[in-house]
């Protein structure tokens, strides 16, 4: 797949290492992914992109390492190596086997996510931008959570949609009005910047053989923790046991269900930008609830 890959593997596992076979893994639409079976009997997970945006894999590696800081948090695949160079084409990760969720899995997942969300710092954002899908995610630090979510999230996606001609003028104007009143729609009282996964849809987590939740493909930053919960409900939803256990471990401000569509508007706008007008009706539906 890439001429530098054998050398990187040898630097990790020794000069005698070879790839016995690569097994394609489905589920992603941006990168090629494979499980590599090595001659020493080990497996590693490979993510490859022939034309990645600058810093695409290096910021993912940084995000994974950041998430690994959470004591008692979800299981995070350990990044093993990047392709050398300014714009790596691949990232090699620890291979974690996927298993069927066992008894207590979803409540354990909730407690682990709550532990992740308790990791905090003094400002929202991050020291570098990263990616949500293949869209640049702006993380310029900000003390005010409303300003952060409005200007670094909604308005960035809105501007991209407008530039691409995907946003009808009446809807664009309604989005402006929604952003102007966002402070009255979101209750952030008592909240601190929380370490969040950032893209916690159903394709970005699974149960590992030890019945722990494994999360991956992050858009990690310090944000509003409700954004992770909302994303987990955008394309399907986890069992009620998960949300009940999370609320007991780390209670949310009243009214979360009413705020949830606002958080997911960011992802719907991003899907509009990435995949086209098939998501326009979903964007309109959310905006119509609030404007």
Helices and strands as residue ranges (DSSP letters): H 5-13, E 19-24, E 32-38, E 43-48, H 56-67, E 75-76, E 79-82, E 90-94, E 98-99, H 105-117, E 130-132, E 135-137, H 145-147, I 148-154, H 155-163, H 169-180, H 182-185, E 194-196, G 202-204, E 205-208, E 213-215, E 221-223, H 226-231, H 240-249, H 256-275, G 277-279, H 280-290
